[in-house]
């Protein structure tokens, strides 16, 4: 892992997938939300949530259910308004506790670097860093992080490691491959809204390392009151149910099929080079230099891809696995804007 400052952070602050100034894309490949969603049971729970009242400020019942779901002590559960919010709060807590260095994935979510820069943390290799960010499956590549177990074992005693598991529930191949001791050594950051197809409901939680009580106190003390609203509580509560987990498992079967078809389309019809990955999305390199122009042209046709430049991966786009009809719409849009080859290179 390394630290790669994102180019023009002021410009990339708004580099996100999903709706934009042009509205909601007709075919949105740009977010990693589960395209089989929304999960019907969770959607109904969110709709039925009583927004006239505050949730329990300590989230006692929800904390207990999440702890039982993960098989951990309840005091290890820390709530957050979103993964992004907790990324900034954990970075702030690390800086407050004396951290001056950070290690990031070579390609990763921009908020890791933005939070580090906001608090003046300097780049360092893992052996020297006191705050280490990991993500598995990674973003934007959707790949298993190479050597993750060994990296965790090699952490300095006073280093804090956060493992972003945003896409673990959407892993289509392989497994995380961490033992219980390695899981207990790191902060595990969970954001189920992607897996449930409800990214507009902002809610997240983390599982703190074992024996990190003083750290938990610091991170909790830096949180605003009620970081998770009533709708977020409904989502996180429903996340733990057997019915929801069965719906998710069924959706993964469909996503594998959609992803495989989409890769074939990109490679055989468009001549794009697709990169391997284990999640419900993948990166591809179109045979052209103007990726921004490609994405802008497709956006006029109701199609949105994710330019991965802000992840430190220029020349590529990221595509979520969508239904076959969306793949066909992408093919038609590429032809209309003149970006589909008339012959496919061998």
C-alpha positions as CSV (number, residue, x, y, z in Angstrom):
1,X,0.0,0.0,0.0
2,X,1.0,3.6,-0.6
3,X,-0.2,7.1,-0.4
4,X,-1.2,8.7,-3.7
5,X,-2.7,12.2,-3.3
6,X,-5.7,12.6,-5.5
7,X,-5.3,15.1,-8.3
8,X,-7.3,18.3,-7.7
9,X,-9.2,17.3,-4.6
10,X,-11.5,20.3,-4.9
11,X,-12.7,19.0,-8.3
12,X,-12.9,15.3,-7.2
13,X,-15.0,16.0,-4.2
14,X,-18.0,15.6,-6.4
15,X,-16.6,12.6,-8.3
16,X,-19.2,10.1,-7.3
17,X,-21.5,7.6,-9.0
18,X,-25.3,7.9,-9.1
19,X,-27.5,10.9,-9.8
20,X,-25.9,14.2,-10.8
21,X,-26.8,17.6,-12.2
22,X,-28.5,15.8,-15.1
23,X,-30.7,13.8,-12.8
24,X,-31.0,10.0,-12.3
25,X,-29.4,8.0,-15.1
26,X,-31.6,5.6,-17.0
27,X,-28.9,3.0,-16.8
28,X,-26.6,3.6,-13.9
29,X,-23.4,1.6,-14.1
30,X,-21.6,4.1,-11.9
31,X,-22.5,3.0,-8.4
32,X,-21.8,-0.4,-6.8
33,X,-25.3,-0.8,-5.4
34,X,-26.9,-4.2,-5.7
35,X,-28.8,-4.0,-9.0
36,X,-31.2,-6.7,-7.8
37,X,-32.4,-4.4,-5.1
38,X,-33.9,-2.8,-3.3
39,X,-34.4,-5.6,-0.9
40,X,-38.2,-5.6,-0.6
41,X,-38.4,-6.3,3.2
42,X,-35.9,-3.6,4.0
43,X,-37.6,-1.1,1.7
44,X,-40.9,-1.7,3.5
45,X,-39.2,-1.4,6.9
46,X,-37.7,1.9,5.9
47,X,-41.1,3.1,4.6
48,X,-42.8,2.1,7.8
49,X,-40.1,3.7,10.1
50,X,-41.6,6.3,12.5
51,X,-39.8,9.5,11.5
52,X,-41.8,11.5,14.0
53,X,-39.6,10.3,16.9
54,X,-35.9,10.2,17.7
55,X,-34.3,6.8,17.8
56,X,-32.7,5.6,21.0
57,X,-29.6,7.8,21.4
58,X,-27.5,4.8,22.5
59,X,-29.1,2.4,20.0
60,X,-29.2,-0.3,22.7
61,X,-31.5,-2.8,20.9
62,X,-29.8,-2.4,17.5
63,X,-26.4,-2.6,19.1
64,X,-27.3,-5.9,20.7
65,X,-28.7,-7.3,17.4
66,X,-25.6,-6.3,15.4
67,X,-23.3,-7.8,18.1
68,X,-25.2,-11.1,18.0
69,X,-25.2,-11.1,14.2
70,X,-21.4,-10.8,14.1
71,X,-20.7,-12.8,17.3
72,X,-18.9,-10.0,19.1
73,X,-19.3,-8.1,22.3
74,X,-21.9,-5.2,22.1
75,X,-19.4,-2.6,23.3
76,X,-17.4,-3.1,20.2
77,X,-20.2,-1.8,17.9
78,X,-19.7,1.9,16.9
79,X,-22.4,3.7,14.8
80,X,-21.9,6.2,12.1
81,X,-23.9,8.4,9.8
82,X,-22.2,6.8,6.8
83,X,-18.9,5.1,6.0
84,X,-17.6,8.4,4.8
85,X,-18.5,10.1,8.1
86,X,-16.7,7.4,10.0
87,X,-13.6,7.6,7.7
88,X,-13.2,11.2,8.7
89,X,-14.0,10.6,12.4
90,X,-11.5,7.7,12.7
91,X,-8.9,9.8,11.0
92,X,-9.6,12.7,13.3
93,X,-9.4,10.4,16.3
94,X,-6.1,9.0,15.1
95,X,-4.7,12.5,14.7
96,X,-6.0,13.5,18.1
97,X,-4.2,10.5,19.6
98,X,-0.9,11.4,18.0
99,X,-0.9,9.8,14.6
100,X,1.1,11.7,12.0
101,X,1.4,9.2,9.2
102,X,-1.0,7.2,7.1
103,X,-0.8,4.3,4.6
104,X,-3.5,3.9,1.9
105,X,-4.3,1.4,-0.9
106,X,-2.7,2.3,-4.2
107,X,-6.2,2.6,-5.6
108,X,-9.0,3.4,-3.3
109,X,-11.9,5.5,-2.2
110,X,-10.9,9.2,-2.2
111,X,-12.2,10.0,1.2
112,X,-9.3,8.0,2.8
113,X,-6.8,10.5,1.3
114,X,-9.1,13.5,1.8
115,X,-9.5,12.8,5.5
116,X,-5.8,12.3,5.9
117,X,-4.9,15.5,4.1
118,X,-7.5,17.4,6.2
119,X,-5.8,16.3,9.4
120,X,-2.2,16.7,8.1
121,X,-1.3,13.0,8.2
122,X,1.8,12.4,6.0
123,X,2.3,9.5,3.6
124,X,4.3,6.5,4.9
125,X,4.8,2.8,4.2
126,X,2.8,0.5,6.4
127,X,5.8,-0.3,8.6
128,X,6.0,3.4,9.6
129,X,2.3,4.4,9.4
130,X,0.1,4.7,12.5
131,X,-3.1,4.7,10.5
132,X,-3.5,2.0,7.8
133,X,-6.5,1.8,5.5
134,X,-7.5,-1.5,3.8
135,X,-10.4,-2.5,1.6
136,X,-11.4,-6.0,0.5
137,X,-12.9,-6.4,-2.0
138,X,-11.2,-3.2,-3.1
139,X,-12.6,-0.2,-4.9
140,X,-12.5,0.5,-7.8
141,X,-11.0,-2.8,-8.9
142,X,-13.3,-5.1,-6.8
143,X,-10.3,-7.4,-6.1
144,X,-9.1,-9.2,-3.0
145,X,-6.4,-7.2,-1.4
146,X,-3.1,-9.0,-2.0
147,X,-1.4,-10.3,1.1
148,X,-4.1,-8.9,3.5
149,X,-3.6,-11.5,6.2
150,X,0.1,-11.0,6.2
151,X,-0.3,-7.2,6.2
152,X,-2.5,-7.4,9.3
153,X,0.0,-9.7,11.1
154,X,2.8,-7.2,10.3
155,X,1.1,-4.2,11.8
156,X,3.1,-2.2,14.3
157,X,1.8,-2.7,17.9
158,X,0.6,0.9,18.0
159,X,-0.8,1.1,14.5
160,X,-4.6,1.4,13.9
161,X,-5.9,-0.5,10.9
162,X,-9.3,0.0,9.4
163,X,-10.7,-2.6,7.0
164,X,-13.4,-1.3,4.8
165,X,-15.9,-4.1,4.1
166,X,-18.4,-2.2,2.0
167,X,-18.3,-4.8,-0.7
168,X,-17.8,-8.0,1.4
169,X,-21.6,-8.7,1.2
170,X,-21.4,-8.3,-2.6
171,X,-18.4,-10.6,-3.1
172,X,-19.2,-13.0,-5.9
173,X,-16.0,-15.1,-5.8
174,X,-13.6,-16.2,-3.1
175,X,-13.6,-15.3,0.5
176,X,-12.1,-12.7,2.8
177,X,-9.7,-15.3,4.2
178,X,-9.0,-13.7,7.6
179,X,-8.9,-15.6,10.9
180,X,-10.7,-14.5,14.0
181,X,-7.5,-13.0,15.5
182,X,-6.9,-11.0,12.4
183,X,-10.4,-9.7,12.4
184,X,-10.1,-8.8,16.0
185,X,-7.0,-6.8,15.3
186,X,-8.7,-4.3,12.9
187,X,-11.6,-1.9,12.8
188,X,-14.2,-3.6,10.5
189,X,-16.3,-0.9,8.7
190,X,-19.7,-2.1,7.4
191,X,-22.1,-0.3,5.1
192,X,-25.0,-2.6,4.2
193,X,-26.9,-0.1,2.2
194,X,-25.0,-1.1,-1.0
195,X,-25.8,-4.8,-0.6
196,X,-29.4,-4.0,0.0
197,X,-29.8,-1.6,-3.0
198,X,-30.7,1.3,-0.8
199,X,-27.7,3.6,-1.0
200,X,-29.8,6.7,-0.3
201,X,-30.3,5.5,3.3
202,X,-27.1,6.7,5.0
203,X,-26.2,4.4,7.9
204,X,-23.0,2.5,8.9
205,X,-21.3,0.8,11.8
206,X,-17.9,-0.5,12.7
207,X,-16.7,-3.4,14.9
208,X,-13.8,-2.1,17.0
209,X,-10.8,-4.3,17.7
210,X,-10.7,-6.4,20.8
211,X,-9.5,-4.5,23.8
212,X,-9.9,-1.1,22.1
213,X,-12.1,0.4,24.7
214,X,-10.2,3.6,25.0
215,X,-10.3,4.1,21.3
216,X,-14.0,3.3,21.2
217,X,-14.6,6.0,23.9
218,X,-12.6,8.5,21.8
219,X,-14.5,7.7,18.6
220,X,-17.8,7.8,20.3
221,X,-17.0,11.1,22.0
222,X,-16.4,12.7,18.6
223,X,-19.7,11.6,17.2
224,X,-22.7,13.9,16.9
225,X,-25.9,13.0,18.7
226,X,-28.0,10.4,16.8
227,X,-25.6,9.8,14.0
228,X,-28.1,7.2,12.6
229,X,-31.6,8.4,12.0
230,X,-34.8,6.3,12.2
231,X,-34.6,5.1,8.6
232,X,-31.0,4.1,9.1
233,X,-31.9,2.2,12.2
234,X,-34.6,0.3,10.2
235,X,-32.1,-0.6,7.5
236,X,-29.5,-1.8,10.0
237,X,-32.0,-3.7,12.1
238,X,-33.4,-5.5,9.0
239,X,-29.9,-6.3,7.8
240,X,-29.5,-8.8,10.6
241,X,-32.6,-10.9,9.7
242,X,-32.3,-14.4,8.2
243,X,-34.8,-13.4,5.5
244,X,-32.7,-10.5,4.4
245,X,-29.5,-12.6,4.2
246,X,-31.3,-15.2,2.2
247,X,-32.5,-12.5,-0.3
248,X,-28.9,-11.3,-0.5
249,X,-27.6,-14.8,-1.2
250,X,-30.1,-15.3,-4.0
251,X,-29.3,-11.9,-5.5
252,X,-25.6,-12.9,-5.7
253,X,-26.5,-15.8,-8.0
254,X,-28.2,-13.3,-10.4
255,X,-25.3,-10.8,-10.2
256,X,-22.8,-13.4,-11.1
257,X,-24.7,-14.1,-14.3
258,X,-25.2,-10.5,-15.2
259,X,-21.5,-9.7,-14.6
260,X,-20.3,-12.6,-16.7
261,X,-22.6,-11.5,-19.6
262,X,-21.5,-7.9,-19.2
263,X,-17.8,-8.7,-19.4
264,X,-18.4,-10.8,-22.5
265,X,-20.2,-7.8,-24.1
266,X,-17.5,-5.3,-23.2
267,X,-14.6,-7.6,-24.4
268,X,-16.2,-9.1,-27.5
269,X,-18.4,-6.4,-28.8
270,X,-16.6,-3.2,-27.6
271,X,-13.0,-4.4,-27.6
272,X,-12.5,-3.2,-24.0
273,X,-10.0,-4.9,-21.7
274,X,-11.7,-6.0,-18.5
275,X,-9.8,-6.4,-15.3
276,X,-10.4,-9.4,-12.9
277,X,-12.4,-8.8,-9.8
278,X,-14.4,-10.6,-7.1
279,X,-17.2,-8.2,-6.5
280,X,-20.4,-7.1,-8.3
281,X,-18.5,-4.6,-10.4
282,X,-15.3,-4.5,-12.5
283,X,-13.0,-2.1,-14.2
284,X,-12.4,-1.9,-18.0
285,X,-10.0,-0.1,-20.2
286,X,-11.6,1.2,-23.4
287,X,-9.3,1.5,-26.5
288,X,-9.3,5.3,-26.4
289,X,-7.6,8.1,-24.5
290,X,-10.5,10.5,-23.8
291,X,-12.3,8.6,-21.0
292,X,-13.9,11.8,-19.7
293,X,-15.3,12.5,-23.2
294,X,-16.6,8.9,-23.4
295,X,-18.4,9.2,-20.1
296,X,-19.8,12.6,-21.0
297,X,-21.1,11.3,-24.3
298,X,-22.7,8.3,-22.8
299,X,-24.3,10.5,-20.1
300,X,-26.2,12.4,-22.8
301,X,-27.7,9.0,-23.8
302,X,-28.9,8.2,-20.3
303,X,-25.9,6.0,-19.5
304,X,-23.5,6.6,-16.6
305,X,-20.1,5.0,-16.1
306,X,-17.6,5.8,-13.4
307,X,-14.4,7.3,-14.6
308,X,-11.7,5.9,-12.2
309,X,-9.2,8.7,-12.4
310,X,-10.2,9.9,-8.9
311,X,-9.2,6.4,-7.6
312,X,-5.7,6.9,-9.1
313,X,-6.6,4.6,-12.0
314,X,-6.7,6.8,-15.2
315,X,-7.7,5.4,-18.5
316,X,-10.4,3.1,-17.1
317,X,-14.0,3.0,-16.2
318,X,-15.8,1.1,-13.5
319,X,-19.1,-0.7,-14.3
320,X,-21.5,-2.3,-11.9
321,X,-23.2,-5.5,-13.0
322,X,-26.7,-4.5,-14.3
323,X,-29.5,-6.5,-16.0
324,X,-28.9,-7.5,-19.6
325,X,-31.2,-4.8,-20.9
326,X,-28.9,-2.2,-19.5
327,X,-25.9,-3.9,-21.2
328,X,-27.8,-3.7,-24.5
329,X,-28.6,0.0,-23.8
330,X,-24.9,0.6,-23.3
331,X,-24.1,-1.0,-26.6
332,X,-26.7,1.0,-28.4
333,X,-25.5,4.2,-26.8
334,X,-21.9,3.5,-27.8
335,X,-22.9,3.1,-31.4
336,X,-24.9,6.3,-31.4
337,X,-22.0,8.4,-30.1
338,X,-19.5,6.6,-32.4
339,X,-17.5,4.9,-29.7
340,X,-18.3,1.3,-30.6
341,X,-15.8,-0.3,-33.0
342,X,-17.1,-1.6,-36.3
343,X,-14.7,-4.5,-36.0
344,X,-13.4,-6.1,-32.8
345,X,-9.7,-6.4,-32.5
346,X,-8.4,-9.9,-32.1
